[in-house]
Amino acid sequence: MKLLTELQARWRLVARREQRLLLGALALVLVALLWGVALAPALATLKAAQQQRVLLDAQWQQMLRLQAQAQALQAQPPLSFDDARRLLEASVKSLGSTAQLSVAGERVTLSAKGISADALAQWLAQARLTARAVPSEVRLVRAAAPAGGAPAGWHGTLVLSLSAR
């Protein structure tokens, strides 16, 4: 209380012009504080909100596509083991001599030598959809790029699991 009365007494001693200058400086500091604490962060959030909304919309669309794909897979009739194996064997022919398929029980092993990444990805997607094969083990190594500037191939094995007999 004593401090307040001392400040009031000093304020009365200050000239009117200096009082206005001090009040103006105080108002400027308060406006800067209000800007830094309340308005600037809110404006930054508004600027980022549009970009974030676009990103979230893209993620939402991807989730809807994955949901539709999962529902389509669930709606397919059951596939026998022999049919799945035949479909896989037929699909390996599209890879040519770069891949061989071997079946051991419920596991199917694809041995690849110099297969391109695109061909392998397309074959794997086809194997998942048509034969309902699930990748369980992958051991692939990227081969050195050939001299002609062609993309490097992949060597190794890809083990897939088929449904039980």
C-alpha positions as CSV (number, residue, x, y, z in Angstrom):
1,M,0.0,0.0,0.0
2,K,2.8,2.4,0.9
3,L,4.5,1.7,-2.5
4,L,1.3,2.6,-4.3
5,T,1.0,5.9,-2.6
6,E,4.7,6.7,-3.3
7,L,4.1,5.9,-7.0
8,Q,1.0,8.1,-7.1
9,A,2.9,11.0,-5.5
10,R,5.8,10.7,-8.0
11,W,3.3,10.5,-10.9
12,R,1.8,13.8,-9.9
13,L,5.3,15.4,-9.9
14,V,6.0,14.3,-13.5
15,A,5.0,16.9,-16.2
16,R,1.9,16.3,-18.2
17,R,3.9,15.8,-21.4
18,E,6.1,13.1,-19.8
19,Q,3.0,11.4,-18.4
20,R,1.7,11.1,-22.0
21,L,5.0,9.7,-23.2
22,L,5.1,7.2,-20.4
23,L,1.5,6.1,-21.0
24,G,2.3,5.8,-24.8
25,A,5.4,3.6,-24.1
26,L,3.3,1.5,-21.7
27,A,0.6,1.1,-24.3
28,L,3.2,0.1,-26.9
29,V,4.7,-2.5,-24.6
30,L,1.2,-3.9,-23.9
31,V,0.4,-4.1,-27.6
32,A,3.7,-5.9,-28.4
33,L,3.0,-8.3,-25.5
34,L,-0.5,-8.9,-26.7
35,W,0.8,-9.5,-30.3
36,G,3.6,-11.9,-29.2
37,V,1.5,-13.9,-26.7
38,A,-2.0,-14.0,-28.3
39,L,-2.2,-12.9,-31.9
40,A,1.0,-14.1,-33.6
41,P,0.7,-17.7,-32.5
42,A,-3.0,-17.7,-33.5
43,L,-2.2,-16.3,-37.0
44,A,0.6,-18.9,-37.5
45,T,-1.9,-21.6,-36.6
46,L,-4.4,-20.3,-39.1
47,K,-1.7,-20.2,-41.8
48,A,-0.7,-23.8,-41.1
49,A,-4.2,-25.0,-40.8
50,Q,-4.9,-25.0,-44.6
51,Q,-1.8,-27.0,-45.4
52,Q,-2.5,-29.4,-42.6
53,R,-6.1,-29.8,-43.8
54,V,-4.9,-30.7,-47.3
55,L,-2.5,-33.2,-45.8
56,L,-5.2,-34.7,-43.6
57,D,-7.6,-34.9,-46.5
58,A,-5.0,-36.9,-48.5
59,Q,-4.5,-39.2,-45.6
60,W,-8.2,-39.7,-45.2
61,Q,-8.6,-40.5,-48.9
62,Q,-5.8,-43.1,-48.6
63,M,-7.5,-44.6,-45.6
64,L,-10.8,-44.9,-47.6
65,R,-9.0,-46.6,-50.5
66,L,-7.4,-49.0,-48.1
67,Q,-10.7,-49.7,-46.4
68,A,-12.4,-50.4,-49.8
69,Q,-9.5,-52.7,-50.8
70,A,-9.8,-54.6,-47.5
71,Q,-13.6,-54.9,-47.9
72,A,-13.1,-56.2,-51.4
73,L,-10.6,-58.8,-50.2
74,Q,-13.0,-59.9,-47.4
75,A,-15.9,-60.2,-49.9
76,Q,-14.0,-62.6,-52.1
77,P,-14.9,-66.3,-51.9
78,P,-12.5,-68.7,-50.2
79,L,-9.6,-69.9,-52.4
80,S,-8.3,-73.4,-52.1
81,F,-4.6,-74.0,-51.5
82,D,-4.2,-75.7,-54.9
83,D,-5.9,-72.8,-56.7
84,A,-3.7,-70.3,-54.9
85,R,-0.6,-72.2,-55.8
86,R,-1.6,-72.5,-59.5
87,L,-2.3,-68.7,-59.6
88,L,1.1,-68.0,-58.1
89,E,2.9,-70.3,-60.6
90,A,1.1,-68.7,-63.5
91,S,2.0,-65.2,-62.2
92,V,5.7,-66.1,-61.9
93,K,5.8,-66.7,-65.7
94,S,5.3,-63.0,-66.2
95,L,8.6,-62.4,-64.4
96,G,10.5,-64.5,-67.0
97,S,13.7,-66.2,-66.2
98,T,14.6,-63.8,-63.4
99,A,12.4,-65.6,-60.9
100,Q,11.6,-69.2,-59.8
101,L,9.0,-70.5,-57.5
102,S,9.2,-73.4,-55.1
103,V,6.5,-74.7,-52.8
104,A,7.2,-76.4,-49.4
105,G,4.0,-77.0,-47.4
106,E,2.1,-73.8,-46.9
107,R,5.2,-71.7,-47.8
108,V,6.0,-70.5,-51.3
109,T,9.5,-69.2,-52.0
110,L,10.3,-66.9,-54.9
111,S,14.0,-66.9,-55.8
112,A,14.9,-63.7,-57.7
113,K,18.0,-62.9,-59.7
114,G,18.3,-59.4,-61.1
115,I,14.5,-58.7,-61.0
116,S,13.5,-55.0,-61.3
117,A,11.9,-53.3,-58.3
118,D,8.8,-52.4,-60.4
119,A,8.3,-55.9,-61.6
120,L,8.7,-57.3,-58.1
121,A,6.3,-54.8,-56.7
122,Q,3.7,-55.5,-59.3
123,W,4.1,-59.3,-58.9
124,L,3.7,-59.0,-55.1
125,A,0.6,-56.9,-55.4
126,Q,-0.9,-59.4,-57.9
127,A,0.1,-62.4,-55.6
128,R,-1.6,-60.7,-52.6
129,L,-4.8,-60.0,-54.5
130,T,-5.3,-63.1,-56.7
131,A,-3.6,-65.9,-54.7
132,R,-4.1,-64.2,-51.3
133,A,-0.5,-64.9,-50.5
134,V,0.9,-63.0,-47.5
135,P,4.6,-62.1,-47.4
136,S,6.3,-63.6,-44.3
137,E,10.0,-63.3,-45.0
138,V,12.1,-61.2,-47.4
139,R,15.8,-61.4,-48.0
140,L,16.6,-59.2,-50.9
141,V,19.9,-57.5,-51.8
142,R,20.2,-54.8,-54.4
143,A,22.6,-55.8,-57.2
144,A,25.1,-53.5,-58.8
145,A,23.8,-51.3,-61.6
146,P,24.6,-52.6,-65.1
147,A,26.9,-50.6,-67.4
148,G,24.2,-49.5,-69.8
149,G,22.6,-47.1,-67.2
150,A,19.7,-49.5,-66.6
151,P,18.3,-49.6,-63.1
152,A,19.8,-52.1,-60.7
153,G,18.0,-55.4,-60.0
154,W,17.3,-57.3,-56.9
155,H,18.7,-60.7,-55.8
156,G,17.3,-62.9,-53.0
157,T,14.2,-64.7,-51.8
158,L,10.7,-63.8,-50.9
159,V,8.7,-66.2,-48.8
160,L,4.9,-66.1,-49.0
161,S,2.4,-67.9,-46.8
162,L,-0.7,-69.4,-48.4
163,S,-3.9,-70.3,-46.7
164,A,-4.1,-73.7,-45.0
165,R,-5.2,-76.7,-47.1
